[in-house]
Amino acid sequence: MRRTALSVLLTVIVAGAAGCGGEAEPKAGPSTAPASSAAADAVASIPFACEAADGLYATLNKQAQEHIQRGFAAEKRGDTATVAKELAALEPMFLGVSAKFAEASGRVADAEMKVALTGLADAAATAATFTAFSEFGAMQQLTVSGELILIRKCRDAGYKLVNLV
């Protein structure tokens, strides 16, 4: 079974923070302004939703990675001040991503894609409420269903995902 992008990202980050501290490089991807850059019509296509989701994963990969690495390392050291600082930095990122997933969900016509994007919006909103980096282990459970739908629907629509594989 394929591993999901958020869980893979978090696994790489956890391993890097716990191990030698190596950094994983995020993949380059499509525009990071996905939902707002689509056509103005109220009903968007599956490729639109794929581009939106893939762009949001690129945003998460680039913006959240260092905060998560520093947070895991601080939590391991027992540095509660740094943990709080890094969680506070991540909160607006996750809330912004949640809002963009919700926006894309509201615009896409396909019912399954709506469910997937709404689930990912909910997962990002949940991540914004985490009070410890150890809670990030729950992300795979929160995202797997939506990500599997996106992967299948995007593949079937001929859209090649770059950041969500």
C-alpha positions as CSV (number, residue, x, y, z in Angstrom):
1,M,0.0,0.0,0.0
2,R,1.3,3.5,-0.8
3,R,2.3,5.7,2.0
4,T,0.6,9.1,2.0
5,A,2.5,12.3,1.4
6,L,1.9,13.9,4.8
7,S,2.8,10.8,6.7
8,V,5.8,10.3,4.5
9,L,6.9,13.9,5.0
10,L,6.4,13.5,8.8
11,T,8.2,10.2,8.9
12,V,11.2,11.7,7.0
13,I,11.2,14.6,9.4
14,V,10.9,12.5,12.5
15,A,13.7,10.2,11.2
16,G,15.8,13.2,10.4
17,A,15.2,14.8,13.8
18,A,15.8,11.6,15.7
19,G,18.7,10.4,13.6
20,C,21.6,12.4,12.1
21,G,19.5,15.5,11.5
22,G,19.6,15.2,7.7
23,E,17.1,17.3,5.8
24,A,14.7,15.9,3.2
25,E,14.3,18.0,0.2
26,P,10.8,18.8,-0.9
27,K,9.9,18.0,-4.5
28,A,9.3,20.9,-6.8
29,G,5.7,21.2,-7.8
30,P,3.0,23.2,-9.4
31,S,2.0,26.7,-8.4
32,T,1.6,27.2,-4.6
33,A,-1.4,29.4,-5.2
34,P,-3.8,26.6,-6.1
35,A,-7.4,27.4,-5.2
36,S,-7.4,31.1,-5.9
37,S,-5.8,30.7,-9.3
38,A,-8.5,28.6,-10.9
39,A,-11.2,29.7,-13.3
40,A,-13.9,31.9,-11.8
41,D,-16.7,29.4,-12.5
42,A,-18.3,27.8,-9.4
43,V,-17.9,24.2,-10.5
44,A,-14.3,23.2,-11.1
45,S,-12.8,20.1,-12.7
46,I,-10.9,17.2,-11.2
47,P,-7.6,18.4,-12.6
48,F,-8.3,21.8,-10.9
49,A,-8.6,19.9,-7.6
50,C,-5.5,17.9,-8.3
51,E,-3.5,21.0,-9.0
52,A,-4.9,22.7,-5.9
53,A,-4.0,19.8,-3.6
54,D,-0.6,19.2,-5.1
55,G,0.2,22.9,-4.7
56,L,-0.9,22.8,-1.1
57,Y,1.4,19.8,-0.4
58,A,4.3,21.8,-2.0
59,T,3.4,24.7,0.4
60,L,3.4,22.4,3.4
61,N,6.6,20.7,2.3
62,K,8.4,24.0,1.9
63,Q,7.0,26.0,4.8
64,A,6.4,23.5,7.6
65,Q,9.4,21.2,7.3
66,E,11.9,23.2,9.3
67,H,9.5,24.1,12.0
68,I,8.5,20.4,12.4
69,Q,12.2,19.3,12.5
70,R,13.1,22.0,15.1
71,G,9.9,21.1,17.1
72,F,10.7,17.4,17.2
73,A,14.3,18.0,18.3
74,A,13.1,20.5,21.0
75,E,10.5,18.0,22.3
76,K,13.2,15.3,22.4
77,R,15.4,17.7,24.5
78,G,12.5,18.7,26.7
79,D,12.7,22.4,25.5
80,T,9.1,23.3,26.0
81,A,9.6,27.0,25.0
82,T,10.9,26.0,21.6
83,V,8.2,23.4,21.2
84,A,5.6,26.1,21.9
85,K,7.3,28.6,19.5
86,E,7.4,26.0,16.6
87,L,3.8,24.9,17.2
88,A,2.7,28.6,17.2
89,A,4.5,29.1,13.9
90,L,2.8,26.1,12.3
91,E,-0.7,27.0,13.4
92,P,-1.4,29.7,10.8
93,M,0.2,27.6,8.1
94,F,-2.0,24.6,8.8
95,L,-5.1,26.9,9.2
96,G,-4.3,28.5,5.8
97,V,-3.9,25.2,4.1
98,S,-7.1,24.0,5.7
99,A,-8.9,27.0,4.3
100,K,-7.5,26.4,0.8
101,F,-8.5,22.8,0.9
102,A,-12.0,23.8,2.0
103,E,-12.2,26.4,-0.8
104,A,-11.1,23.9,-3.4
105,S,-13.7,21.4,-2.0
106,G,-16.4,24.0,-2.3
107,R,-15.5,24.6,-6.0
108,V,-15.0,21.1,-7.3
109,A,-18.0,19.3,-8.9
110,D,-17.0,15.7,-8.2
111,A,-18.5,14.3,-5.0
112,E,-15.6,12.1,-4.1
113,M,-13.1,14.9,-4.6
114,K,-15.2,17.1,-2.3
115,V,-15.0,14.4,0.4
116,A,-11.3,14.0,-0.1
117,L,-10.6,17.8,0.0
118,T,-12.9,18.3,3.0
119,G,-11.1,15.5,4.9
120,L,-7.7,17.0,4.1
121,A,-9.0,20.4,5.3
122,D,-10.2,18.9,8.5
123,A,-6.8,17.1,9.0
124,A,-4.9,20.4,8.5
125,A,-7.2,22.1,10.9
126,T,-6.6,19.3,13.5
127,A,-2.9,19.7,13.0
128,A,-3.2,23.4,13.9
129,T,-4.5,22.4,17.3
130,F,-1.7,20.0,18.2
131,T,0.0,20.8,21.5
132,A,3.0,18.4,21.1
133,F,5.0,17.2,18.1
134,S,4.3,13.6,19.1
135,E,0.7,14.2,18.0
136,F,1.8,14.5,14.4
137,G,2.0,10.7,14.3
138,A,-1.8,10.8,13.9
139,M,-1.6,12.6,10.6
140,Q,-1.5,9.4,8.5
141,Q,-4.8,8.2,9.9
142,L,-6.3,11.7,9.3
143,T,-5.1,12.0,5.7
144,V,-4.9,8.5,4.2
145,S,-8.5,8.3,3.0
146,G,-8.5,11.7,1.3
147,E,-5.0,11.2,-0.2
148,L,-5.9,7.8,-1.7
149,I,-9.0,9.3,-3.4
150,L,-6.9,12.2,-4.7
151,I,-4.2,9.9,-6.0
152,R,-6.7,7.6,-7.8
153,K,-8.9,10.4,-9.2
154,C,-6.0,12.5,-10.4
155,R,-4.4,9.5,-12.0
156,D,-7.7,8.6,-13.8
157,A,-8.0,12.2,-15.0
158,G,-4.5,12.1,-16.4
159,Y,-3.0,14.6,-13.9
160,K,0.5,13.7,-12.7
161,L,0.9,14.6,-9.0
162,V,4.3,15.9,-8.0
163,N,4.1,16.5,-4.3
164,L,1.4,14.0,-3.4
165,V,2.5,10.5,-4.5
